[in-house]
Amino acid sequence: MGVRQETIQRWERIKEKYRAEIESTVASLADVFLEDRRSRLEYLRREGEIVPGLEYETISALISGELDPDTKMSTVRNPEFLETELEWIVDTSTSMGGDSIEKSIDLLVIITEAFKRIRENLAGENLLAEEEEPFRLGATKFAKTPERVTKLKDPINDEKEVKIIEEIAKVGGGTEETEAIREVYQELSLNKNNVIKIIVVLSDGHGDRAGVAPIMRQIEEDGEVVFLAVGLGNEAKAVKETYLGPLRDREKNVFGEEAKDPSEALPKVIEFLKREVNNRRR
């Protein structure tokens, strides 16, 4: 896979340790994407087959001169399916060393594995067109300057995931997240409108608070992107203040959470993601 054996072993350990969390994430989010693509019956329409039990009403309507009574049902599918673009922005400054980066990698693997599994579920029900990629994932890390790790257009697979793990495990340097968030946000916001665009920042929040503030207000005002900031570990106690502090309305498209480990943060993260995905369904 083009990475060190230690990285592969770490990836395997994380998947085993958090097997239950991966399963719960899949269960929480899969239904949204499956229902979006499945065919469904719509009742009380003017075309299709007569709804069982409404034969008498149909005949009565026809006798009275109504040529297309709304007593029928037909199979429909959404004209445009959900697509998702998720960008990880990971703080790899010196302050993230040890517990914080370890648990951040854990959360990244849990959510990435869940989206890979959801894609498998869609394919298993023949709900994907040939060569279709409904989920796209990219990663950027930052210390003193931002560094692109993987691009959105690259397919989500094992090789891409372990490459991200290996690169963001390299910690060191100062903290300057402003440019990383700005670059990723501008790229996502230019993409097509039928895509759910998600940014997940993994940081301890000890960065350029003044520089971050105007970007966060823009993200909130535009409402174009779903933004999560998550701080994990004992030292991650400034995330909410840094990323939520500048906001006018904390109930919109931006969410922040501080927790000691992924298992503690995950339920609220999933609840927010599911809410925002449902809100953005066409």
NUGU-370509 format. One line per field, with one value per residue: residue number from 0; residue in three letters; y, x, z of N, C-alpha, C in turn. Coordinates in steps of 0.1 Angstrom, whole numbers, always signed. Each point is the difference from the previous one (the first is absolute). Layout:
REM NUGU-370509
k c(NUM, ...)
r c(Ala, ...)
nyy c(Y, ...)
nxx c(X, ...)
nzz c(Z, ...)
cayy c(Y, ...)
caxx c(X, ...)
cazz c(Z, ...)
cyy c(Y, ...)
cxx c(X, ...)
czz c(Z, ...)
This chain:
REM NUGU-370509
k c(0, 1, 2, 3, 4, 5, 6, 7, 8, 9, 10, 11, 12, 13, 14, 15, 16, 17, 18, 19, 20, 21, 22, 23, 24, 25, 26, 27, 28, 29, 30, 31, 32, 33, 34, 35, 36, 37, 38, 39, 40, 41, 42, 43, 44, 45, 46, 47, 48, 49, 50, 51, 52, 53, 54, 55, 56, 57, 58, 59, 60, 61, 62, 63, 64, 65, 66, 67, 68, 69, 70, 71, 72, 73, 74, 75, 76, 77, 78, 79, 80, 81, 82, 83, 84, 85, 86, 87, 88, 89, 90, 91, 92, 93, 94, 95, 96, 97, 98, 99, 100, 101, 102, 103, 104, 105, 106, 107, 108, 109, 110, 111, 112, 113, 114, 115, 116, 117, 118, 119, 120, 121, 122, 123, 124, 125, 126, 127, 128, 129, 130, 131, 132, 133, 134, 135, 136, 137, 138, 139, 140, 141, 142, 143, 144, 145, 146, 147, 148, 149, 150, 151, 152, 153, 154, 155, 156, 157, 158, 159, 160, 161, 162, 163, 164, 165, 166, 167, 168, 169, 170, 171, 172, 173, 174, 175, 176, 177, 178, 179, 180, 181, 182, 183, 184, 185, 186, 187, 188, 189, 190, 191, 192, 193, 194, 195, 196, 197, 198, 199, 200, 201, 202, 203, 204, 205, 206, 207, 208, 209, 210, 211, 212, 213, 214, 215, 216, 217, 218, 219, 220, 221, 222, 223, 224, 225, 226, 227, 228, 229, 230, 231, 232, 233, 234, 235, 236, 237, 238, 239, 240, 241, 242, 243, 244, 245, 246, 247, 248, 249, 250, 251, 252, 253, 254, 255, 256, 257, 258, 259, 260, 261, 262, 263, 264, 265, 266, 267, 268, 269, 270, 271, 272, 273, 274, 275, 276, 277, 278, 279, 280, 281)
r c(Met, Gly, Val, Arg, Gln, Glu, Thr, Ile, Gln, Arg, Trp, Glu, Arg, Ile, Lys, Glu, Lys, Tyr, Arg, Ala, Glu, Ile, Glu, Ser, Thr, Val, Ala, Ser, Leu, Ala, Asp, Val, Phe, Leu, Glu, Asp, Arg, Arg, Ser, Arg, Leu, Glu, Tyr, Leu, Arg, Arg, Glu, Gly, Glu, Ile, Val, Pro, Gly, Leu, Glu, Tyr, Glu, Thr, Ile, Ser, Ala, Leu, Ile, Ser, Gly, Glu, Leu, Asp, Pro, Asp, Thr, Lys, Met, Ser, Thr, Val, Arg, Asn, Pro, Glu, Phe, Leu, Glu, Thr, Glu, Leu, Glu, Trp, Ile, Val, Asp, Thr, Ser, Thr, Ser, Met, Gly, Gly, Asp, Ser, Ile, Glu, Lys, Ser, Ile, Asp, Leu, Leu, Val, Ile, Ile, Thr, Glu, Ala, Phe, Lys, Arg, Ile, Arg, Glu, Asn, Leu, Ala, Gly, Glu, Asn, Leu, Leu, Ala, Glu, Glu, Glu, Glu, Pro, Phe, Arg, Leu, Gly, Ala, Thr, Lys, Phe, Ala, Lys, Thr, Pro, Glu, Arg, Val, Thr, Lys, Leu, Lys, Asp, Pro, Ile, Asn, Asp, Glu, Lys, Glu, Val, Lys, Ile, Ile, Glu, Glu, Ile, Ala, Lys, Val, Gly, Gly, Gly, Thr, Glu, Glu, Thr, Glu, Ala, Ile, Arg, Glu, Val, Tyr, Gln, Glu, Leu, Ser, Leu, Asn, Lys, Asn, Asn, Val, Ile, Lys, Ile, Ile, Val, Val, Leu, Ser, Asp, Gly, His, Gly, Asp, Arg, Ala, Gly, Val, Ala, Pro, Ile, Met, Arg, Gln, Ile, Glu, Glu, Asp, Gly, Glu, Val, Val, Phe, Leu, Ala, Val, Gly, Leu, Gly, Asn, Glu, Ala, Lys, Ala, Val, Lys, Glu, Thr, Tyr, Leu, Gly, Pro, Leu, Arg, Asp, Arg, Glu, Lys, Asn, Val, Phe, Gly, Glu, Glu, Ala, Lys, Asp, Pro, Ser, Glu, Ala, Leu, Pro, Lys, Val, Ile, Glu, Phe, Leu, Lys, Arg, Glu, Val, Asn, Asn, Arg, Arg, Arg)
nyy c(-12, -2, -7, +5, -11, +9, +7, -11, -3, +13, +1, -11, +5, +11, -7, -8, +10, +6, -14, +1, +10, -7, -11, +6, +4, -12, -5, +10, -1, -13, +0, +11, -5, -11, +7, +7, -12, -5, -9, +8, -4, +8, +3, -2, -7, +7, -6, -11, -10, -5, +8, -12, -3, +6, -13, +0, +6, -8, -11, +4, +2, -11, -6, +6, -6, -5, +4, +8, -8, +7, -12, +4, -9, +5, -7, +6, +8, +4, +12, +4, -9, -3, +10, -5, +12, -7, +12, -8, +8, -5, +4, +3, +11, +5, +10, -5, +0, -13, +2, +13, -2, -8, +7, +10, -7, -4, +12, +4, -10, +3, +13, -1, -9, +8, +10, -7, -3, +13, +4, -9, +6, +11, -4, -5, +12, +1, +9, -6, +10, -6, -3, +0, +12, -5, -5, +12, -3, +11, +3, +10, +2, +5, +6, +4, -10, +2, -13, -1, -9, +2, -2, +8, +3, -2, -12, -2, -4, -13, +1, +7, -9, -10, +6, +3, -12, -5, +8, -2, -12, +8, +1, +13, +10, +12, +9, -2, +0, +13, -2, -10, +6, +11, -6, -9, +10, +7, -11, -3, +13, -3, -11, -9, +4, -11, +6, -10, +12, -8, +9, -8, +9, -6, +7, +5, +7, -3, +8, +4, +2, +10, -8, -9, +10, +8, -10, -2, +13, -1, -11, +7, +11, -6, -8, +1, +1, -13, +7, -9, +4, -9, +1, -8, -6, -2, +3, -6, +12, +3, -12, -1, +4, -7, -11, -1, +5, +0, -11, +3, -12, -6, +2, +6, +4, +6, -9, +1, -9, +0, -10, -9, -6, -7, -10, +10, +4, -12, -3, +10, -5, -13, +4, +8, -9, -9, +9, +4, -13, -3, +10, -6, -10, -3)
nxx c(+8, +13, -2, +5, +6, +6, -1, +3, +9, +4, -2, +6, +8, +0, +0, +9, +8, -2, +0, -4, +9, +8, -5, +1, +12, +3, -4, +7, +11, +1, -9, +7, +12, -3, -7, +10, +6, -6, -6, -11, -10, -7, -8, -13, +4, +2, +12, +2, +1, -12, +0, +5, -13, +5, -4, -7, +9, +8, -8, -2, +13, +3, -10, +6, +9, +5, +8, +6, -8, +3, -3, +10, +8, +12, +10, +7, +9, +8, -3, +4, +10, +0, +9, +11, +4, +9, +3, +10, +0, +12, -1, +12, -4, +10, -9, -1, +13, +1, -7, +2, +11, +4, -7, +7, +11, -2, -4, +11, +6, -6, +0, +13, +3, -7, +6, +12, -5, -4, +11, +5, -7, +3, +13, -1, -6, +12, +4, +11, +2, +4, +11, -12, +4, -9, +12, +4, +13, +4, +13, +0, +13, +1, +11, +12, +0, -10, -3, -3, -8, -13, -3, -10, +6, +10, -3, -10, +12, +4, +5, -11, -7, +8, -1, -13, -2, +8, -6, -12, +6, +4, +3, -2, +4, -2, -9, -4, -12, +1, +12, +2, -6, +7, +11, -2, -3, +10, +7, -4, +0, +11, -1, -5, -12, -1, +11, -1, +4, +10, +3, +10, +1, +12, -2, +10, -1, +13, -7, -2, -4, +8, +10, -4, -2, +6, +9, -1, +1, +9, +6, -2, +4, +10, +2, +10, +7, +0, +2, +9, +1, +10, +0, +11, -1, +9, +8, -10, +3, +5, -5, -9, +9, +9, -8, -6, +11, +5, -7, -10, -1, +1, -12, +9, +8, +3, +8, +1, +10, +1, +8, +0, -10, +3, +0, +6, +8, +1, -7, +6, +12, -4, -5, +10, +9, -7, -1, +12, +3, -8, +6, +10, -8, +1)
nzz c(+0, -1, +11, +12, +3, +7, -11, -8, +8, +0, -13, +0, +9, -7, -11, +6, +5, -12, -1, +12, +1, -8, +7, +11, -5, -4, +11, +6, -9, +0, +9, +4, -3, +7, +9, -1, -1, +11, -8, -1, +7, -9, +10, -3, -11, -11, +2, -8, +10, +0, +10, +5, -2, -11, -3, +10, +7, -6, +1, +12, +1, -6, +7, +9, -9, +12, -10, +8, +7, +11, -6, -7, -3, +2, -6, +10, -5, +9, -6, +12, +0, +13, +0, +5, +3, +6, +6, +2, +10, +1, +12, -6, +7, +7, +3, -12, +3, -2, +11, -3, -5, +10, +8, -6, +0, +13, +2, -6, +6, +12, -3, -3, +9, +7, -5, +2, +12, +2, -6, +8, +9, -4, -1, +12, +1, -7, +9, -6, -8, -12, +7, +6, +4, +8, +5, +2, +2, +6, +1, +9, +2, +12, -1, -5, -9, -8, +0, -13, +6, -2, -13, -1, -11, +9, -4, +8, +4, +2, -12, -3, +7, -3, -12, +2, +5, -9, -9, +5, +1, -11, +13, -1, +7, -5, +3, -12, +6, +1, -5, +9, +10, -3, -2, +10, +7, -6, +1, +12, +4, -8, +7, -8, -3, -8, +5, +10, +3, +4, +10, +3, +10, +0, +12, +7, -12, +2, -8, -12, +12, +0, -5, +9, +8, -9, -1, +13, +1, -10, +6, +11, -4, -6, +10, -8, +11, +3, +12, +2, +13, +1, +13, -1, +12, +10, -11, -5, +5, -12, -4, +9, +8, -6, -2, +12, +6, -13, +2, -8, -7, +12, -5, -7, -9, +11, +3, +13, +2, +13, -1, +10, -6, -12, +8, +7, -10, -4, +11, +5, -4, +3, +12, +1, -3, +8, +9, -2, +0, +10, +6, -6, +4, -13)
cayy c(+12, +12, +6, -9, -11, +5, +7, -10, -6, +10, +0, -13, +1, +10, -6, -10, +6, +8, -7, +3, +14, +0, -6, +10, +11, -5, -2, +13, +8, -7, +1, +12, -2, -10, +4, +11, -6, -11, +3, +0, +2, +12, -3, +11, +8, -1, -9, -12, -10, +3, -4, -10, +5, +12, -3, +6, +15, +2, -1, +11, +12, -1, +2, +15, +8, +3, -10, -4, +2, -2, -13, -9, +0, -2, -1, +12, +1, +13, +3, +3, -6, +6, -3, +6, +3, +2, +4, +0, +10, -5, +8, -9, +8, -7, -2, -12, -12, -10, -4, +8, -5, -15, -1, +6, -10, -10, +6, +1, -14, -4, +7, -4, -14, +0, +4, -11, -11, +5, -2, -14, -3, +6, -9, -13, +0, +4, +14, +9, -1, -5, +10, +11, +2, +9, +5, +4, +4, +6, +3, +10, +1, +13, +4, +14, +2, -12, -9, -9, -14, -7, +8, -5, -9, -14, -9, -4, -14, -2, +7, +14, +2, -2, +11, +11, -3, +2, +14, +9, -4, +7, +12, +9, +14, +10, -2, +10, -7, +10, -2, -13, +0, +9, -7, -11, +6, +6, -11, -7, +9, +2, -13, +0, +3, -12, -7, +4, +3, -1, +2, -4, +5, -8, +9, +3, +14, +10, +6, +14, +3, +13, -3, -10, +6, +5, -11, -7, +8, -2, -13, +0, +9, -6, -12, -9, -12, -5, +1, -6, +1, -10, -1, -13, -1, +9, +14, +6, +7, +13, -1, +7, +15, +4, -2, +4, +13, +11, -2, +7, -10, -12, -11, -1, -10, -2, -8, -3, -9, -4, -12, -7, -10, +0, -6, +10, +10, -5, +2, +14, +3, -7, +7, +13, -4, -6, +11, +8, -7, +0, +14, +4, -9, +7)
caxx c(-8, +8, +2, +7, -8, -5, -13, -10, -3, -8, -13, -7, -3, -11, -12, -4, -4, -13, -9, -14, -2, -2, -13, -11, +0, -6, -14, -7, +0, -3, -14, -3, +4, -8, -13, +1, +1, -9, -13, -10, -14, -7, -14, -9, +5, -9, +5, +4, -10, -10, +3, -9, -10, -6, -6, -14, +2, +4, -12, -9, +5, -1, -14, -4, +6, +14, +7, +12, -2, +12, -2, +10, +14, +11, +13, +8, +14, +5, +7, +14, +4, +10, +15, +7, +15, +5, +14, +6, +10, +6, +10, +11, +10, +7, -10, -9, +8, -4, -14, -10, +1, -4, -15, -5, +1, -11, -13, +0, -2, -14, -9, +4, -5, -15, -5, +3, -10, -13, +1, -1, -15, -7, +3, -6, -14, +0, -5, +10, +3, +13, +11, -4, +6, -9, +7, +14, +7, +13, +7, +10, +5, +6, +8, +3, -7, -8, +5, -10, +4, -7, -10, -14, -3, +5, -11, +2, +4, +10, +13, -2, -2, +12, +9, -4, +4, +15, +4, -5, +7, +13, -4, +11, -1, -10, -14, -6, -10, -8, +2, -4, -15, -5, +2, -9, -14, -2, +0, -13, -11, -1, -5, -14, -9, -7, +9, +1, +14, +3, +13, +2, +13, +5, +10, -2, -6, +10, +6, -2, -14, -4, -1, -10, -13, -7, -3, -11, -13, -4, -5, -13, -9, -3, -8, +4, +8, -2, +13, +2, +13, +0, +12, +0, +11, -1, +4, -9, -10, -2, -6, -13, +3, +6, -8, -14, -1, -4, -13, -13, -10, +7, -9, -1, +9, +13, -1, +13, -1, +12, -2, +13, +2, -10, -13, -8, -4, -7, -15, -4, +5, -9, -13, +1, +2, -12, -9, +4, -2, -15, -5, +5, -5, -10)
cazz c(+0, +0, +13, +9, +6, +13, -3, -2, +13, +7, -7, +3, +14, +2, -5, +10, +13, -1, -8, +4, -3, -15, -4, +4, -9, -13, +2, +1, -12, -13, -4, -8, -14, -6, -3, -11, -13, -3, -5, +10, -5, +4, -1, -3, -12, -12, -9, +6, +2, +11, +14, +5, +10, -5, -12, +0, -2, -13, -9, +3, -6, -15, -3, +2, -10, +2, -9, +7, +14, +7, +8, -5, +6, -10, +5, -3, +5, -1, -12, +2, +12, +9, +0, +12, +0, +13, +1, +13, +2, +12, +7, +3, +7, +11, +11, -3, +2, +10, +2, -8, -14, +0, +1, -12, -11, +2, -4, -14, -6, +2, -9, -14, -2, -1, -14, -9, +2, -6, -14, -3, +2, -13, -11, +2, -5, -14, +0, -5, -14, -2, +3, +8, +13, +8, +11, -4, +13, -1, +13, +1, +13, +2, +12, -3, -13, -4, -9, -6, +1, -11, -6, +0, -12, +1, +6, +14, +1, +11, -2, +3, +14, +7, -4, +9, +14, +1, -1, +11, +12, +1, +8, +4, -6, +5, -4, -9, -7, -8, -15, -4, +0, -11, -13, -1, -1, -13, -9, +2, -4, -15, -5, -3, +11, +5, +9, +14, +2, +15, +5, +14, +5, +12, +5, +15, +1, +4, -12, -3, +3, -7, -15, -3, +3, -11, -8, +6, -2, -14, -2, +6, -8, -13, +2, -11, +4, +14, +6, +14, +6, +11, +8, +8, +9, +12, -3, -10, +8, -5, -13, +0, +1, -12, -12, +2, +6, -9, -7, +5, +3, +1, -4, -15, -7, +7, +12, +7, +11, +7, +8, +3, -10, -10, +5, +7, -10, -12, -1, -3, -14, -10, +0, -8, -14, -6, -1, -11, -13, -3, -3, -13, -11, -10)
cyy c(+13, +7, -10, -11, +4, +7, -9, -7, +9, +0, -12, +0, +9, -6, -10, +6, +7, -6, +4, +14, +1, -5, +10, +12, -4, -1, +14, +7, -8, +1, +13, -2, -11, +4, +11, -7, -11, +5, -1, +2, +13, -2, +12, +9, -2, -10, -13, -10, +5, -5, -10, +6, +13, -2, +7, +15, +3, +0, +11, +13, +0, +2, +15, +9, +4, -10, -5, +1, -4, -11, -10, +1, -3, -1, +12, -1, +15, +3, +3, -6, +8, -4, +8, +2, +3, +3, +0, +11, -3, +8, -10, +8, -7, -3, -12, -13, -9, -3, +6, -5, -14, -1, +7, -10, -11, +5, +0, -14, -5, +5, -4, -14, -1, +4, -10, -11, +4, -2, -15, -4, +5, -10, -13, +0, +5, +14, +10, -2, -4, +12, +12, +0, +10, +7, +4, +6, +5, +3, +10, +0, +14, +1, +15, +4, -12, -9, -10, -14, -9, +9, -7, -10, -14, -8, -3, -15, -1, +7, +14, +2, -2, +11, +12, -3, +2, +14, +9, -5, +7, +14, +9, +14, +8, -3, +12, -7, +8, -3, -14, +0, +9, -8, -11, +5, +6, -10, -7, +8, +2, -12, +0, +0, -12, -9, +5, +2, +1, +2, -5, +4, -8, +8, +1, +15, +10, +5, +15, +4, +12, -2, -9, +7, +4, -12, -8, +8, -1, -13, -1, +8, -7, -12, -11, -13, -3, -1, -6, +3, -9, +0, -12, +0, +10, +14, +7, +7, +14, +0, +8, +15, +5, +0, +4, +14, +12, -1, +8, -10, -14, -12, -2, -11, -2, -7, -2, -9, -3, -12, -7, -11, -1, -6, +10, +10, -5, +1, +14, +3, -6, +7, +12, -4, -4, +12, +8, -7, +0, +14, +3, -9, +8, -7)
cxx c(+9, +2, +7, -9, -6, -13, -11, -5, -9, -14, -8, -4, -12, -13, -6, -5, -14, -10, -14, -3, -2, -13, -11, +0, -6, -16, -8, -1, -4, -15, -3, +4, -7, -14, +0, +0, -10, -13, -10, -14, -5, -15, -8, +5, -10, +5, +4, -11, -9, +4, -10, -9, -7, -6, -14, +1, +5, -11, -10, +5, -1, -14, -4, +7, +15, +9, +13, -1, +13, -1, +11, +14, +10, +13, +8, +14, +4, +7, +15, +4, +10, +14, +6, +15, +4, +15, +5, +11, +6, +12, +12, +11, +6, -10, -9, +7, -6, -15, -9, +1, -4, -15, -7, +1, -11, -13, +0, -2, -14, -9, +3, -5, -15, -4, +4, -10, -13, +1, -1, -15, -7, +3, -7, -15, -2, -6, +11, +1, +14, +10, -5, +7, -9, +6, +14, +6, +13, +5, +11, +5, +7, +8, +2, -7, -8, +7, -10, +5, -6, -11, -14, -2, +6, -10, +3, +3, +10, +13, -1, -1, +13, +11, -3, +5, +15, +4, -4, +6, +14, -3, +13, -2, -10, -14, -5, -11, -8, +0, -6, -16, -5, +2, -10, -15, -3, -1, -14, -12, -2, -6, -15, -10, -7, +9, +0, +15, +3, +15, +1, +14, +2, +11, -2, -5, +10, +7, -3, -15, -5, -2, -11, -14, -8, -4, -12, -13, -4, -6, -15, -10, -3, -9, +3, +6, -4, +14, +0, +14, +0, +14, -1, +12, -1, +3, -9, -11, -3, -7, -13, +2, +6, -9, -14, -1, -4, -14, -11, -10, +6, -9, +0, +10, +13, -1, +14, -2, +14, -2, +14, +3, -11, -14, -9, -5, -9, -15, -4, +4, -10, -14, +1, +1, -14, -10, +3, -2, -15, -5, +4, -5, -10, -13)
czz c(+0, +13, +9, +6, +13, -2, -3, +13, +9, -5, +4, +15, +3, -5, +9, +13, -1, -9, +3, -4, -15, -4, +4, -9, -14, +2, +1, -13, -12, -4, -8, -14, -7, -4, -11, -14, -3, -7, +11, -7, +5, -3, -3, -11, -11, -10, +7, +2, +11, +13, +4, +11, -5, -14, -1, -2, -14, -10, +2, -6, -15, -5, +1, -9, +2, -6, +8, +15, +8, +10, -4, +7, -11, +7, -5, +6, +0, -13, +1, +14, +8, -4, +11, -3, +14, +0, +15, +1, +14, +5, +4, +6, +12, +11, -2, +3, +11, -1, -10, -15, -1, -1, -12, -12, +2, -5, -16, -6, +2, -10, -15, -2, -1, -14, -10, +0, -6, -15, -4, +1, -13, -12, +2, -4, -14, -1, -5, -15, -1, +1, +8, +14, +8, +11, -4, +13, -3, +14, -2, +15, +1, +13, -2, -14, -4, -10, -4, +1, -11, -5, -1, -12, +1, +7, +14, +0, +11, -2, +3, +15, +8, -3, +9, +14, +1, +0, +12, +13, +2, +6, +2, -6, +7, -4, -8, -9, -10, -15, -4, -1, -12, -13, -2, -2, -13, -11, +0, -5, -14, -7, -2, +12, +6, +9, +14, +3, +15, +2, +14, +4, +13, +6, +15, +2, +4, -12, -2, +1, -8, -15, -4, +1, -13, -10, +5, -2, -14, -2, +6, -9, -14, +1, -10, +5, +14, +6, +14, +4, +12, +6, +9, +9, +11, -2, -10, +7, -6, -14, -1, +0, -13, -12, +1, +6, -9, -5, +6, +4, +0, -3, -15, -5, +6, +13, +6, +12, +6, +8, +2, -11, -10, +4, +7, -10, -10, +0, -4, -14, -10, +0, -8, -15, -7, -1, -12, -14, -3, -4, -14, -11, -8, +0)
